[in-house]
Amino acid sequence: MAKYWFRQKRFGYGATPNTWQGWAVTLIGLALILLIVWECRAIADRGTRFWIASIGIAAVVIPMTYISWIKTEGGWRWRSGRD
């Protein structure tokens, strides 16, 4: 039996952490995003800063989204709270 790290949201689309592994993925991802934003403050050129931050954040968010998608029991779909 596969161990799922995330559970389906009751309302809306997506998932929320359900185990310590899910919380670890979420908190590590948040820490990496904050680190990227913090380090990009030192870049003087605003255009360069924007692109480096955007690419860095996408490099964190895309794998996090994929991990939570494959580790969610029942998959992702829109939920209205009645199912």
N, CA, C and O atoms as a GROMACS GRO file, in nm:
protein
  332
    1MET      N    1   0.084  -0.119   0.000
    1MET     CA    2   0.000   0.000   0.000
    1MET      C    3   0.088   0.125   0.000
    1MET      O    4   0.180   0.138   0.081
    2ALA      N    5   0.060   0.215  -0.090
    2ALA     CA    6   0.137   0.338  -0.101
    2ALA      C    7   0.099   0.434   0.013
    2ALA      O    8  -0.017   0.445   0.051
    3LYS      N    9   0.198   0.500   0.066
    3LYS     CA   10   0.175   0.598   0.172
    3LYS      C   11   0.164   0.736   0.107
    3LYS      O   12   0.257   0.784   0.043
    4TYR      N   13   0.048   0.798   0.123
    4TYR     CA   14   0.026   0.930   0.065
    4TYR      C   15   0.064   1.038   0.165
    4TYR      O   16   0.034   1.028   0.284
    5TRP      N   17   0.131   1.143   0.115
    5TRP     CA   18   0.179   1.251   0.200
    5TRP      C   19   0.080   1.367   0.208
    5TRP      O   20   0.086   1.448   0.301
    6PHE      N   21  -0.012   1.374   0.112
    6PHE     CA   22  -0.107   1.484   0.104
    6PHE      C   23  -0.248   1.428   0.097
    6PHE      O   24  -0.269   1.316   0.053
    7ARG      N   25  -0.345   1.508   0.141
    7ARG     CA   26  -0.485   1.469   0.130
    7ARG      C   27  -0.557   1.570   0.043
    7ARG      O   28  -0.512   1.684   0.026
    8GLN      N   29  -0.670   1.527  -0.011
    8GLN     CA   30  -0.748   1.615  -0.097
    8GLN      C   31  -0.805   1.730  -0.014
    8GLN      O   32  -0.842   1.714   0.102
    9LYS      N   33  -0.812   1.845  -0.077
    9LYS     CA   34  -0.877   1.958  -0.011
    9LYS      C   35  -1.027   1.936  -0.012
    9LYS      O   36  -1.081   1.875  -0.104
   10ARG      N   37  -1.094   1.983   0.090
   10ARG     CA   38  -1.239   1.967   0.096
   10ARG      C   39  -1.309   2.066   0.002
   10ARG      O   40  -1.411   2.033  -0.058
   11PHE      N   41  -1.254   2.186  -0.010
   11PHE     CA   42  -1.308   2.288  -0.098
   11PHE      C   43  -1.198   2.330  -0.195
   11PHE      O   44  -1.084   2.350  -0.155
   12GLY      N   45  -1.233   2.345  -0.322
   12GLY     CA   46  -1.137   2.394  -0.420
   12GLY      C   47  -1.059   2.284  -0.488
   12GLY      O   48  -1.104   2.170  -0.500
   13TYR      N   49  -0.940   2.321  -0.533
   13TYR     CA   50  -0.857   2.232  -0.615
   13TYR      C   51  -0.722   2.215  -0.547
   13TYR      O   52  -0.664   2.312  -0.500
   14GLY      N   53  -0.670   2.093  -0.542
   14GLY     CA   54  -0.537   2.071  -0.489
   14GLY      C   55  -0.536   1.982  -0.367
   14GLY      O   56  -0.626   1.901  -0.347
   15ALA      N   57  -0.431   1.998  -0.285
   15ALA     CA   58  -0.409   1.910  -0.171
   15ALA      C   59  -0.345   1.988  -0.056
   15ALA      O   60  -0.292   2.097  -0.075
   16THR      N   61  -0.351   1.929   0.062
   16THR     CA   62  -0.287   1.986   0.180
   16THR      C   63  -0.200   1.878   0.244
   16THR      O   64  -0.231   1.759   0.231
   17PRO      N   65  -0.092   1.916   0.313
   17PRO     CA   66  -0.005   1.816   0.377
   17PRO      C   67  -0.082   1.734   0.481
   17PRO      O   68  -0.166   1.786   0.555
   18ASN      N   69  -0.052   1.604   0.484
   18ASN     CA   70  -0.122   1.514   0.574
   18ASN      C   71  -0.026   1.438   0.666
   18ASN      O   72  -0.067   1.391   0.772
   19THR      N   73   0.100   1.426   0.627
   19THR     CA   74   0.199   1.355   0.707
   19THR      C   75   0.321   1.444   0.726
   19THR      O   76   0.329   1.554   0.671
   20TRP      N   77   0.415   1.396   0.806
   20TRP     CA   78   0.535   1.477   0.828
   20TRP      C   79   0.614   1.494   0.698
   20TRP      O   80   0.680   1.597   0.679
   21GLN      N   81   0.608   1.395   0.609
   21GLN     CA   82   0.678   1.408   0.481
   21GLN      C   83   0.616   1.520   0.396
   21GLN      O   84   0.688   1.597   0.332
   22GLY      N   85   0.484   1.528   0.396
   22GLY     CA   86   0.417   1.636   0.322
   22GLY      C   87   0.450   1.772   0.379
   22GLY      O   88   0.473   1.868   0.304
   23TRP      N   89   0.452   1.781   0.513
   23TRP     CA   90   0.489   1.908   0.576
   23TRP      C   91   0.635   1.941   0.548
   23TRP      O   92   0.669   2.058   0.529
   24ALA      N   93   0.722   1.841   0.544
   24ALA     CA   94   0.863   1.865   0.515
   24ALA      C   95   0.881   1.921   0.374
   24ALA      O   96   0.955   2.017   0.353
   25VAL      N   97   0.812   1.861   0.276
   25VAL     CA   98   0.820   1.910   0.138
   25VAL      C   99   0.770   2.054   0.131
   25VAL      O  100   0.832   2.138   0.066
   26THR      N  101   0.660   2.082   0.198
   26THR     CA  102   0.602   2.216   0.196
   26THR      C  103   0.695   2.319   0.261
   26THR      O  104   0.718   2.426   0.205
   27LEU      N  105   0.747   2.287   0.378
   27LEU     CA  106   0.833   2.382   0.450
   27LEU      C  107   0.968   2.402   0.381
   27LEU      O  108   1.020   2.513   0.377
   28ILE      N  109   1.025   2.295   0.327
   28ILE     CA  110   1.151   2.309   0.253
   28ILE      C  111   1.130   2.394   0.129
   28ILE      O  112   1.214   2.480   0.098
   29GLY      N  113   1.020   2.373   0.058
   29GLY     CA  114   0.990   2.455  -0.059
   29GLY      C  115   0.972   2.601  -0.023
   29GLY      O  116   1.022   2.689  -0.093
   30LEU      N  117   0.900   2.628   0.085
   30LEU     CA  118   0.882   2.765   0.131
   30LEU      C  119   1.016   2.829   0.168
   30LEU      O  120   1.041   2.944   0.134
   31ALA      N  121   1.101   2.754   0.238
   31ALA     CA  122   1.232   2.806   0.278
   31ALA      C  123   1.317   2.837   0.155
   31ALA      O  124   1.387   2.939   0.152
   32LEU      N  125   1.312   2.750   0.053
   32LEU     CA  126   1.390   2.775  -0.069
   32LEU      C  127   1.340   2.899  -0.143
   32LEU      O  128   1.420   2.976  -0.194
   33ILE      N  129   1.210   2.918  -0.149
   33ILE     CA  130   1.154   3.036  -0.215
   33ILE      C  131   1.195   3.163  -0.140
   33ILE      O  132   1.235   3.262  -0.203
   34LEU      N  133   1.186   3.160  -0.008
   34LEU     CA  134   1.229   3.277   0.070
   34LEU      C  135   1.378   3.305   0.052
   34LEU      O  136   1.418   3.421   0.043
   35LEU      N  137   1.460   3.201   0.045
   35LEU     CA  138   1.603   3.217   0.022
   35LEU      C  139   1.631   3.279  -0.114
   35LEU      O  140   1.716   3.367  -0.127
   36ILE      N  141   1.559   3.234  -0.216
   36ILE     CA  142   1.576   3.291  -0.350
   36ILE      C  143   1.542   3.440  -0.350
   36ILE      O  144   1.617   3.521  -0.403
   37VAL      N  145   1.430   3.474  -0.290
   37VAL     CA  146   1.388   3.615  -0.286
   37VAL      C  147   1.489   3.697  -0.207
   37VAL      O  148   1.525   3.807  -0.248
   38TRP      N  149   1.535   3.645  -0.094
   38TRP     CA  150   1.633   3.716  -0.011
   38TRP      C  151   1.764   3.740  -0.086
   38TRP      O  152   1.818   3.850  -0.083
   39GLU      N  153   1.813   3.638  -0.154
   39GLU     CA  154   1.940   3.650  -0.226
   39GLU      C  155   1.927   3.739  -0.349
   39GLU      O  156   2.025   3.804  -0.388
   40CYS      N  157   1.813   3.744  -0.410
   40CYS     CA  158   1.795   3.827  -0.530
   40CYS      C  159   1.788   3.975  -0.497
   40CYS      O  160   1.801   4.058  -0.587
   41ARG      N  161   1.769   4.010  -0.372
   41ARG     CA  162   1.768   4.152  -0.335
   41ARG      C  163   1.903   4.217  -0.362
   41ARG      O  164   1.908   4.338  -0.383
   42ALA      N  165   2.013   4.140  -0.363
   42ALA     CA  166   2.147   4.194  -0.382
   42ALA      C  167   2.178   4.226  -0.528
   42ALA      O  168   2.277   4.292  -0.557
   43ILE      N  169   2.095   4.180  -0.621
   43ILE     CA  170   2.118   4.205  -0.763
   43ILE      C  171   2.068   4.345  -0.796
   43ILE      O  172   1.951   4.378  -0.773
   44ALA      N  173   2.157   4.428  -0.851
   44ALA     CA  174   2.125   4.569  -0.874
   44ALA      C  175   2.026   4.588  -0.989
   44ALA      O  176   1.932   4.666  -0.977
   45ASP      N  177   2.046   4.517  -1.099
   45ASP     CA  178   1.961   4.535  -1.216
   45ASP      C  179   1.824   4.470  -1.193
   45ASP      O  180   1.815   4.350  -1.167
   46ARG      N  181   1.718   4.550  -1.202
   46ARG     CA  182   1.584   4.500  -1.171
   46ARG      C  183   1.538   4.394  -1.269
   46ARG      O  184   1.471   4.298  -1.230
   47GLY      N  185   1.572   4.409  -1.396
   47GLY     CA  186   1.531   4.310  -1.497
   47GLY      C  187   1.597   4.176  -1.472
   47GLY      O  188   1.531   4.072  -1.479
   48THR      N  189   1.727   4.178  -1.443
   48THR     CA  190   1.799   4.054  -1.412
   48THR      C  191   1.746   3.992  -1.285
   48THR      O  192   1.727   3.870  -1.277
   49ARG      N  193   1.721   4.074  -1.186
   49ARG     CA  194   1.667   4.024  -1.058
   49ARG      C  195   1.533   3.953  -1.081
   49ARG      O  196   1.509   3.847  -1.025
   50PHE      N  197   1.448   4.013  -1.163
   50PHE     CA  198   1.317   3.954  -1.190
   50PHE      C  199   1.331   3.816  -1.254
   50PHE      O  200   1.267   3.721  -1.211
   51TRP      N  201   1.415   3.806  -1.358
   51TRP     CA  202   1.427   3.679  -1.429
   51TRP      C  203   1.494   3.571  -1.345
   51TRP      O  204   1.452   3.455  -1.349
   52ILE      N  205   1.594   3.606  -1.269
   52ILE     CA  206   1.659   3.507  -1.184
   52ILE      C  207   1.562   3.458  -1.076
   52ILE      O  208   1.555   3.338  -1.048
   53ALA      N  209   1.489   3.550  -1.015
   53ALA     CA  210   1.391   3.511  -0.913
   53ALA      C  211   1.280   3.426  -0.974
   53ALA      O  212   1.239   3.327  -0.915
   54SER      N  213   1.231   3.464  -1.090
   54SER     CA  214   1.124   3.389  -1.156
   54SER      C  215   1.165   3.247  -1.190
   54SER      O  216   1.092   3.152  -1.165
   55ILE      N  217   1.284   3.233  -1.248
   55ILE     CA  218   1.333   3.100  -1.285
   55ILE      C  219   1.361   3.017  -1.160
   55ILE      O  220   1.330   2.898  -1.157
   56GLY      N  221   1.418   3.078  -1.058
   56GLY     CA  222   1.446   3.007  -0.934
   56GLY      C  223   1.320   2.960  -0.865
   56GLY      O  224   1.312   2.847  -0.817
   57ILE      N  225   1.220   3.047  -0.858
   57ILE     CA  226   1.094   3.009  -0.794
   57ILE      C  227   1.024   2.900  -0.874
   57ILE      O  228   0.970   2.806  -0.815
   58ALA      N  229   1.024   2.910  -1.006
   58ALA     CA  230   0.964   2.805  -1.089
   58ALA      C  231   1.037   2.672  -1.070
   58ALA      O  232   0.975   2.566  -1.071
   59ALA      N  233   1.170   2.677  -1.052
   59ALA     CA  234   1.248   2.556  -1.030
   59ALA      C  235   1.216   2.489  -0.897
   59ALA      O  236   1.245   2.371  -0.879
   60VAL      N  237   1.157   2.562  -0.805
   60VAL     CA  238   1.114   2.505  -0.677
   60VAL      C  239   0.967   2.463  -0.684
   60VAL      O  240   0.932   2.353  -0.640
   61VAL      N  241   0.881   2.548  -0.739
   61VAL     CA  242   0.737   2.523  -0.738
   61VAL      C  243   0.697   2.406  -0.828
   61VAL      O  244   0.610   2.328  -0.790
   62ILE      N  245   0.758   2.394  -0.943
   62ILE     CA  246   0.718   2.286  -1.036
   62ILE      C  247   0.744   2.148  -0.976
   62ILE      O  248   0.653   2.064  -0.979
   63PRO      N  249   0.863   2.118  -0.922
   63PRO     CA  250   0.880   1.986  -0.859
   63PRO      C  251   0.792   1.966  -0.735
   63PRO      O  252   0.743   1.856  -0.711
   64MET      N  253   0.772   2.073  -0.657
   64MET     CA  254   0.683   2.062  -0.540
   64MET      C  255   0.541   2.025  -0.582
   64MET      O  256   0.478   1.940  -0.521
   65THR      N  257   0.493   2.089  -0.687
   65THR     CA  258   0.359   2.061  -0.737
   65THR      C  259   0.349   1.916  -0.787
   65THR      O  260   0.250   1.848  -0.760
   66TYR      N  261   0.450   1.872  -0.858
   66TYR     CA  262   0.450   1.734  -0.909
   66TYR      C  263   0.453   1.633  -0.794
   66TYR      O  264   0.379   1.534  -0.797
   67ILE      N  265   0.537   1.656  -0.695
   67ILE     CA  266   0.545   1.566  -0.580
   67ILE      C  267   0.411   1.560  -0.508
   67ILE      O  268   0.363   1.451  -0.475
   68SER      N  269   0.350   1.674  -0.483
   68SER     CA  270   0.222   1.673  -0.413
   68SER      C  271   0.113   1.609  -0.498
   68SER      O  272   0.022   1.547  -0.444
   69TRP      N  273   0.120   1.624  -0.628
   69TRP     CA  274   0.020   1.564  -0.717
   69TRP      C  275   0.030   1.411  -0.714
   69TRP      O  276  -0.073   1.344  -0.704
   70ILE      N  277   0.152   1.356  -0.723
   70ILE     CA  278   0.164   1.210  -0.725
   70ILE      C  279   0.148   1.149  -0.587
   70ILE      O  280   0.118   1.030  -0.576
   71LYS      N  281   0.166   1.227  -0.482
   71LYS     CA  282   0.155   1.175  -0.345
   71LYS      C  283   0.022   1.211  -0.278
   71LYS      O  284   0.012   1.207  -0.156
   72THR      N  285  -0.081   1.246  -0.358
   72THR     CA  286  -0.212   1.276  -0.305
   72THR      C  287  -0.306   1.160  -0.334
   72THR      O  288  -0.322   1.118  -0.449
   73GLU      N  289  -0.367   1.108  -0.231
   73GLU     CA  290  -0.463   0.998  -0.246
   73GLU      C  291  -0.589   1.051  -0.314
   73GLU      O  292  -0.648   1.149  -0.269
   74GLY      N  293  -0.630   0.985  -0.421
   74GLY     CA  294  -0.752   1.024  -0.491
   74GLY      C  295  -0.733   1.131  -0.597
   74GLY      O  296  -0.829   1.163  -0.668
   75GLY      N  297  -0.615   1.186  -0.610
   75GLY     CA  298  -0.588   1.284  -0.714
   75GLY      C  299  -0.646   1.422  -0.686
   75GLY      O  300  -0.710   1.445  -0.584
   76TRP      N  301  -0.624   1.510  -0.780
   76TRP     CA  302  -0.672   1.648  -0.769
   76TRP      C  303  -0.792   1.666  -0.860
   76TRP      O  304  -0.793   1.621  -0.975
   77ARG      N  305  -0.892   1.731  -0.808
   77ARG     CA  306  -1.006   1.776  -0.888
   77ARG      C  307  -1.079   1.881  -0.807
   77ARG      O  308  -1.054   1.896  -0.688
   78TRP      N  309  -1.168   1.954  -0.872
   78TRP     CA  310  -1.243   2.057  -0.805
   78TRP      C  311  -1.340   1.991  -0.706
   78TRP      O  312  -1.408   1.895  -0.741
   79ARG      N  313  -1.345   2.044  -0.584
   79ARG     CA  314  -1.434   1.991  -0.481
   79ARG      C  315  -1.518   2.104  -0.424
   79ARG      O  316  -1.469   2.214  -0.398
   80SER      N  317  -1.644   2.074  -0.404
   80SER     CA  318  -1.736   2.176  -0.354
   80SER      C  319  -1.770   2.154  -0.207
   80SER      O  320  -1.849   2.230  -0.151
   81GLY      N  321  -1.711   2.053  -0.143
   81GLY     CA  322  -1.736   2.028  -0.002
   81GLY      C  323  -1.850   1.931   0.023
   81GLY      O  324  -1.876   1.894   0.137
   82ARG      N  325  -1.918   1.889  -0.083
   82ARG     CA  326  -2.031   1.797  -0.066
   82ARG      C  327  -1.998   1.654  -0.102
   82ARG      O  328  -2.083   1.566  -0.089
   83ASP      N  329  -1.875   1.628  -0.148
   83ASP     CA  330  -1.840   1.491  -0.189
   83ASP      C  331  -1.736   1.431  -0.101
   83ASP      O  332  -1.696   1.316  -0.122
   0.00000   0.00000   0.00000
